[in-house]
Amino acid sequence: MNQTALGTGKAQSGGGARRGAQVLERLRTRPPTIWYRGELVRDVTTHPALRGGVNTLAQLYDIQWEHADTTLFDSPTSGRKVARSFMLPKTIEELRSISAAMKVWEDHTHGMMGRVPDYINRAMSGYAAGAPYLSEADPRFGANAVRYHEYLRENDLCLTHTLIPPQANRSVNSARQADPFLAARVKEETDAGIVIRGCRMLATLPISDEIMVFPSTLLKNPEEDAPYAFGFSIPNDTPGLRFICRESVDYGRSHYAHPLGSRFEEMDAVVIFDDVHVPWESVMIYRDVQRCNQAYARTGAVVHMTHQVVVKNIAKTEFMLGLAHLLVDSIAAEGFQHIHEKLAELWVNMETMKAFLRAAEADAQLDEWGVMRPAWNPLDAARNLFPRLYPRMVEIIQQIGASGLVAMPLEEDVRGPLAEDIKRYYQAARADAFDRIPLFRLAWDASMSAFGSRQVLYERFFFGDPVRMAGALVAGHQSQIQEHAERVREFVRQGRDEAFAAATR
Ligand SMILES: Cc1cc2nc3c(=O)[nH]c(=O)nc-3n(C[C@H](O)[C@H](O)[C@H](O)COP(=O)(O)OP(=O)(O)OC[C@H]3O[C@@H](n4cnc5c(N)ncnc54)[C@H](O)[C@@H]3O)c2cc1C
C-alpha cells in the first residue's frame, strides 16, 4: 500500500516549515529503504555511514527558523510559514528573495552538500508552475503536479531525484539493452496506477523523504522509448523501492579530523524499482517521449534548478577562496607572484558566478505560466562553466598546500606522547600547530580525501554530461550564435569588397 498523502487522498495540510527534530522523526518512523554494505539500514539517523549527513540535513531545518525572515514566507493556501524555495515568484524582488533564502543553507554547508532540499524544491516548483503543459497530455497530470507541490510545501518534505538509466551499454537506448527491464520501465498499468520494474543509475541524498523520478536523457523513439517515458514522485519507503549506497565518504571521525566528510556526506545510491506500484495521483508524465524531452525546459524546472545551483556555486567558490587565503597566510606565502595569480583566479571565479546570478535575476521575465523566470542564458553559461572551474579550484588548493596537505598528524597524535614534537614541528609562520593542523586537514578534505574527490566528480557530472550539455547549449542558442556569425560574415564581406573595388579602380 503506497502511503503517499497524495495516493491516499489525504488533505494537503501540514505543519508548514519543519524543524530538525521533525526531519529526524520522519526518517526514523518512515525510513527510506537503504542498503549499505550488504545490510538494510534500520535507522539512517544513527547509522555511522549516514548520520553525519542526516544531522546536517536536520540542522538546515532548524536554521531556516533561525533566519525565518529570509528563508520562509506565508503559504498562499494555509497562511503558515513555509520554505521560500517553494515560492512561485511573480516579481524580480520575489525571485531575489528566493536566492537570498537559498544562500542561507549554502553558507551553512559551504556549497559542499549539493542536494540541500532547495534543489528539488525549485524543480517541483517549476513543474507546478508549468502544470498546464503537463495537463495538455492529461488534465490529471497537471493537477497532480500542482497538488504535489502544495503537499511538499505544506509538509516541508525533502526530495531526492533520479533521472538516468544504468550505465550498462551507452551505445543503445534503454529498450535495446540486453535486458529491457534493466532501466526502470512500465511493467503494467492498472486502474490504480502503474507498476515500475528496473533500475535508475543514481540518486544523491537517499536520506530524504520522497523521490522524484523523471527522465533526463534524450529519448529518441516515440514507440520504443515510451515505456521508459514517465515522471512521478513517491515516498522513499514505498514497497519495492530500494537504494543501494556507495561506500561512505564519512570516515566516522571527528569534525577536527574530517571536517567536511563528517558533516556533509549526502550519499549517492542506485535506485531499484522492484515492481513498485505508483498510484495515478502521483503520475505527472506517462508514456510520453516528447513531453519527457521537453518538460524540464517548457515548465521552467531546469531554469529554477539552475538558479539554485548558481547560488551553491557562489557559496562554494567563496569557501575555496577563503580556504586558499588562510593556507597562504598561515605559511606566509603571500609574497609569491603565482600565489597572487591563484588567489586572483579564485576571486574571478567567484565574481563570475555572482555576475551570472545577478544577470539571471536582473533579466528575469514572466514566463508563459505567469512565473518570474530567471534569464536562461547566464544560467546556462554558469552550468557549463562550473564543471571546469571546480576541479581547477581543487587543484589550486593542492598547489598552495603542497606537502602540508599530507604532513598532517591525526587527533590521537596531537593528544598523544608526541604532543611536544607536534607543537614544535607543525607550527606555521602565523599559526601554532594546534591551529594549523585543523586548517590543513580541512584543505586535505576539500582536495584529497574521498569526500574531496567525490565533490570533484559531483561538480563534473551532477547536472549532466558536460559534453552533451555543451551540445545542448550550442543547439539552444543557435539563432543567437548565428546573429554574431552574420556580423562577422558582413565584416569579411566588406574587406573582400573593398579589396576587389581597389583592384578594379
Ligand atoms: C556524484 C554524482 C551525483 C549524481 N547525482 C545524481 C542524482 O541525484 N540524480 C540523478 O538522476 N543523477 C545523478 N547523477 C548522474 C548524472 O546525471 C550523470 O553522471 C550524468 O548525466 C552523466 O551520465 P553518466 O554518469 O551515466 O555518464 P555516461 O552517459 O555513462 O557517460 C560516460 C562517458 O561516455 C560519454 N558518452 C556517453 N554517451 C554519450 C553520448 N551520447 N555522446 C557523447 N558522449 C557520450 C560521456 O561523455 C562520458 O565520458 C550524479 C552523478 C554524480 C557523479
PDBQT file of the ligand as one rigid body, heavy atoms in Angstrom, charges set to zero:
ROOT
HETATM    1  C1  LIG A 601      28.357  12.453  -7.634  1.00  0.00    +0.000 C 
HETATM    2  C2  LIG A 601      27.220  12.361  -8.604  1.00  0.00    +0.000 A 
HETATM    3  C3  LIG A 601      25.930  12.599  -8.143  1.00  0.00    +0.000 A 
HETATM    4  C4  LIG A 601      24.846  12.461  -9.019  1.00  0.00    +0.000 A 
HETATM    5  N1  LIG A 601      23.575  12.618  -8.536  1.00  0.00    +0.000 NA
HETATM    6  C5  LIG A 601      22.533  12.330  -9.344  1.00  0.00    +0.000 A 
HETATM    7  C6  LIG A 601      21.191  12.363  -8.850  1.00  0.00    +0.000 A 
HETATM    8  O1  LIG A 601      20.933  12.695  -7.702  1.00  0.00    +0.000 OA
HETATM    9  N2  LIG A 601      20.189  12.019  -9.692  1.00  0.00    +0.000 N 
HETATM   10  C7  LIG A 601      20.430  11.665 -10.980  1.00  0.00    +0.000 A 
HETATM   11  O2  LIG A 601      19.498  11.356 -11.691  1.00  0.00    +0.000 OA
HETATM   12  N3  LIG A 601      21.679  11.638 -11.476  1.00  0.00    +0.000 NA
HETATM   13  C8  LIG A 601      22.732  11.959 -10.687  1.00  0.00    +0.000 A 
HETATM   14  N4  LIG A 601      23.993  11.907 -11.195  1.00  0.00    +0.000 N 
HETATM   15  C9  LIG A 601      24.175  11.374 -12.547  1.00  0.00    +0.000 C 
HETATM   16  C10 LIG A 601      24.430  12.408 -13.600  1.00  0.00    +0.000 C 
HETATM   17  O3  LIG A 601      23.207  12.888 -14.086  1.00  0.00    +0.000 OA
HETATM   18  C11 LIG A 601      25.234  11.696 -14.685  1.00  0.00    +0.000 C 
HETATM   19  O4  LIG A 601      26.527  11.468 -14.166  1.00  0.00    +0.000 OA
HETATM   20  C12 LIG A 601      25.338  12.440 -15.981  1.00  0.00    +0.000 C 
HETATM   21  O5  LIG A 601      24.087  12.623 -16.571  1.00  0.00    +0.000 OA
HETATM   22  C13 LIG A 601      26.222  11.664 -16.988  1.00  0.00    +0.000 C 
HETATM   23  O6  LIG A 601      25.704  10.385 -17.171  1.00  0.00    +0.000 OA
HETATM   24  P1  LIG A 601      26.546   9.084 -16.789  1.00  0.00    +0.000 P 
HETATM   25  O7  LIG A 601      27.237   9.323 -15.484  1.00  0.00    +0.000 OA
HETATM   26  O8  LIG A 601      25.664   7.938 -16.884  1.00  0.00    +0.000 OA
HETATM   27  O9  LIG A 601      27.679   9.021 -17.862  1.00  0.00    +0.000 OA
HETATM   28  P2  LIG A 601      27.599   8.194 -19.227  1.00  0.00    +0.000 P 
HETATM   29  O10 LIG A 601      26.411   8.646 -20.021  1.00  0.00    +0.000 OA
HETATM   30  O11 LIG A 601      27.661   6.746 -18.962  1.00  0.00    +0.000 OA
HETATM   31  O12 LIG A 601      28.920   8.687 -19.936  1.00  0.00    +0.000 OA
HETATM   32  C14 LIG A 601      30.198   8.002 -19.772  1.00  0.00    +0.000 C 
HETATM   33  C15 LIG A 601      31.155   8.600 -20.782  1.00  0.00    +0.000 C 
HETATM   34  O13 LIG A 601      30.677   8.363 -22.111  1.00  0.00    +0.000 OA
HETATM   35  C16 LIG A 601      30.438   9.576 -22.805  1.00  0.00    +0.000 C 
HETATM   36  N5  LIG A 601      29.158   9.470 -23.509  1.00  0.00    +0.000 N 
HETATM   37  C17 LIG A 601      28.131   8.638 -23.218  1.00  0.00    +0.000 A 
HETATM   38  N6  LIG A 601      27.109   8.830 -24.061  1.00  0.00    +0.000 NA
HETATM   39  C18 LIG A 601      27.492   9.817 -24.891  1.00  0.00    +0.000 A 
HETATM   40  C19 LIG A 601      26.839  10.479 -25.971  1.00  0.00    +0.000 A 
HETATM   41  N7  LIG A 601      25.622  10.145 -26.372  1.00  0.00    +0.000 N 
HETATM   42  N8  LIG A 601      27.516  11.468 -26.578  1.00  0.00    +0.000 NA
HETATM   43  C20 LIG A 601      28.768  11.815 -26.188  1.00  0.00    +0.000 A 
HETATM   44  N9  LIG A 601      29.422  11.215 -25.170  1.00  0.00    +0.000 NA
HETATM   45  C21 LIG A 601      28.781  10.241 -24.537  1.00  0.00    +0.000 A 
HETATM   46  C22 LIG A 601      30.363  10.650 -21.719  1.00  0.00    +0.000 C 
HETATM   47  O14 LIG A 601      30.781  11.924 -22.205  1.00  0.00    +0.000 OA
HETATM   48  C23 LIG A 601      31.301  10.104 -20.662  1.00  0.00    +0.000 C 
HETATM   49  O15 LIG A 601      32.611  10.495 -20.948  1.00  0.00    +0.000 OA
HETATM   50  C24 LIG A 601      25.083  12.109 -10.365  1.00  0.00    +0.000 A 
HETATM   51  C25 LIG A 601      26.380  11.927 -10.826  1.00  0.00    +0.000 A 
HETATM   52  C26 LIG A 601      27.446  12.039  -9.958  1.00  0.00    +0.000 A 
HETATM   53  C27 LIG A 601      28.822  11.791 -10.481  1.00  0.00    +0.000 C 
ENDROOT
TORSDOF 0
